[in-house]
Amino acid sequence: MDLPAHSFNPDGIEGYHAHVYYQGEEQRALAAEIRESIAARFDVELGRWRDKPVGPHPQPMYQVAFDKTLLPELLPWLMAVRGALSILVHCTTGKNDLLDHTAGAIWLGSQLELNTAIFGDSA
């Protein structure tokens, strides 16, 4: 079977990142509550607060890096607690950041437009 060019081998997934986006003080407060709960419940690596857009991310956010074995537990938990926040969950393959952030991504809440031009023509 020939797969589309934007496909990738799921066996190459090394882990995942969740980017928790927020705007304004109310959403930042919810994001902080979620962050504290994630740290208490899951074995993850929390990135720093980014109060301005950075890289491909169009809004303030923080990153949560986690092992692929946590996805079945962490994903539904994020779905249940995210409220009005948008969360991008994407795989990390170590091979292609563009595919990781697009073909290997799912959105919880509203999908935001990423600045994928920063990845260049790496597809």
Secondary structure, DSSP 4 states (H G I P E B T S, - for coil): -PPPTT---GGG--EEEEEEE--HHHHHHHHHHHHHHHHHHS--EEPPPB-S-BTTBSS-EEEEEEEGGGHHHHHHHHHHH-TT--EEEEEE-SS-HHHHHTTTEEEESSPP---GGGG-S--
